[in-house]
Every structure is written in C-alpha cells, then in structure tokens.
Amino acid sequence: MTPPSVFGISGWKNSGKTGLAVRLVAEFTRRGYAISTIKHAHHDFDIDKVGADSFRHRQAGAHEVAIVSGTRFAIMHELRGAPEPSFEEILSRLAPCDLVLIEGYKREPVPKIEARRLEASNREPLAPSDPHIVAIAADHPVPDATIPVFDLDDTNAIADFIAQVTGLPPRPCPDALQDSA
C-alpha cells in the first residue's frame, strides 16, 4: 500500500488554519479525492460527553473505547501517562486515502502552508525558520516573500498548489461527470 500524500497547515492561534483546512477538505472532496485530516492539539480535549456510557467506560479504566453506529465509529485511546504517539503512529492508523491534511504539528518535516491573519494571536512569521513551509496564505500583503503567497480565501488556487506539490494524480471532477451525463 502506498502511503498517502501529506500536507500541513501551520500558523499561530486565530491565523485561519481551521477555516482553510475545512475549505480545502471540501474542495478536494468535490474534486473526487478521499481526504483525511489530523488535528494536533496542545491542550487536553475530550470528544465524549460526561455521563455517557462510553465516558463511564473510560472513567472506569478502559484502555480503548470504541463507539460504533450505523453512520460512524470512533475509537478513543487513553494514554494514561504514556507518551503522546508520534505523528507517524497516528498516520499509520488512518484508513487509505489520497491526501492527509494536517493542522498543527508545526515541527513535522512535511510540506506546509503557513496561514496568516492580521487578527492572529501572534504575527511572528513561521516561514523564515521552517524550511518545510512552501507557501503562505494570508489576508494581507506579504512583502519580500521568497515563496508563493496566496490570498487566504483563494481555496481553489491553494488546492491546485497542494495537488502539484504532493503529486496528487488528476481526477475527473465528479461535478463535471454529472454535467456530461
């Protein structure tokens, strides 16, 4: 099995990373690609509701809890003091897909676009110190950039760039197939 292409979205808090990721997932899906995402959080999080059966299973000490229905499943894995799994470990757990978009993981050696917004919590550029940042998506002019700069809202152009960088094979767009039917 060929590993999927991986492309990252980096930036400071409130830089537009999540909005860009959501728009890119929708655009690549519209183009007929299978997309997965990995979001790295620097804080504790929970996807379970307090008091739910699965929450109670975890609280009782279960190492993993799987929740399964006719529409989706999720597996929650409690680290219980063990170290955070590596990016490679998480990537290996994903089902086969065409592209994995990652949000966060600033230090991973994968091609990334840096999201920049004037309202970001920090406006210190990441690109100059990260050789893996191959482009910038900003809501403002970026003078003296030595890498491509996109308008943060130009999802099509950014998706085209990511497809080129990752070598995604061209796919007939499902919308175009419907139009010709």
N, C-alpha and C positions, 0 to 999 in steps of 0.2 A: 504494500500500500504506500503510495506517495504521500509524504506529509503535506498538509495544506500550506498555502501561502499565508504569511503572517505580515500584518501591517499595523503599526501602532499610532495612537493619537495621544500626544503628550501636551502638557500645559499646566499652568497653575490653577488653583481653585477659581471657579467662575470665569474661566477663559473660553468656554464654549465647547469643551471636549464632548460632553454627553450629547448636546444638540447635534453636533457634527456627526458623532457616531450613529445616532438614530437616523439621521438623514441618509448617511452612507449605507446603512443596512437596508433601508427602504429602496434606495436606488439600485444597489447590487441585486437585491431580490427581484426588483422589477425587470432587471436585465437577464434574469434567469439563473443567477448563481445561488448556491447554497452557502449561507453565511452563518458563522458562529461568532460569538463575542466572549471576551474575558474582561471583566472589570476588576481592577485591583483596588482595594480599599485600605486606607491607612488607619482605620479605626474599627472597632468592634461593630458587627452588624448582625442582624437576625432576619431570616425570611419566614420565621414561624410566629404564630400568634400565641401569646401567653394563654395557657389553659387548654389549647388544642391537644388532641390525643398525641400527635407527633411531638409536640413540645414536651408533654409529660414523659414520653419515651426517652427523649434526650436528657431531661432533668433527672430521670431515674438512672442514667449512666450508659445508655446505648452508645456504642461507638459510631454506628451509622444508622440513619433512619431514612427509609425510602417511603415516599408518599406517591401513590400511583392512582390515576383515574383514567377515564376513557379519553381525556384530552391532553394530559401531560403527566410527566413524573419528575420528581426531584429527589436527589439523594443529598442529605445533609451529613457531613462528616465532622465529628467533633474532634478537635486536635488534642484536647485535654492535656495541655502542656507540651505536646510535641511541637517541633519547629514547623513554621509555615512551609507548605510544599513549594518546591521550585516551580518556576514558570514552565519548564519542560514537563514536569509531572502533571501539571494541570492540563497542558496542551495535549498530552498523551491520553487523557481521559475523555476528550471530546470525540463525538462521532465524526466520521469522514465528512468533509465539506470542501468547498472551493477556496474559501478565504476565511481567516480568523482575524477579526479586528480587535485589537486590544486597547483598552483605555487605562491609562496608568502605566505601571511597570516602566517608569522613566529610564531605568538603568539597563534594560534588556537590549542586547545588540541586534535589534531588528529595525528595518526601515520605519521611520516615523514622520508624521507631520506635526508640527507644533501649532496648537491653537492659541491665538492671542486676541484678547478683547480689552478695550480700554477700561472696562469695569472689573477686570481680574483682580484678585486679592494681591497679586504680586506681578509687576510688569517687567521683571528682570528676564531678558531673553534666554531661552534654553539652548537655542541652536548653536551659538558660538562655541559652547563647551561640549556638545554632544555630536560626534561625527555621524551618528545614525539618523539624525534629523535631516531629511532630504527635501523638505519643503516647509513652508509656513502658510497658515490660513489665518488671516487677520481681518478685523473690522475697521482697520485704519491703515494708512500708508506705512510701509516698512522701508525706509531709505537705506541704501547701501547694503541690501541683502545680496548674498552671494549664491543663494539657492532660490528655486522658484517660489514666488509668493502668489497666493490665491486669495480672492475675496472669501471670507469665512462662509458666506452663504452660497457660493458657486459650487453646489454639490456635484453637478454633472462634470465640471472640469476637474474637480478633486478626484472623483471616482475614475475618470479617464486616466489621470496621472497615476493613481494607485494601481489600476489594472496594468498599466505599462510597466511600472516599477516591479511589480510582483510577477509579471509574466502570465497573468490570467489569460487563458485561451479565449478568443472571441466566442460569444454565444449569440445565437439569434434571439433577439428580444422577444419575449412572449407577447408583448403588445403588438409588435409588427406581424407576428404569426397570426394573431386574431384578426388584424386588419386585412390580411390577404386571404382569409378564409371566406 
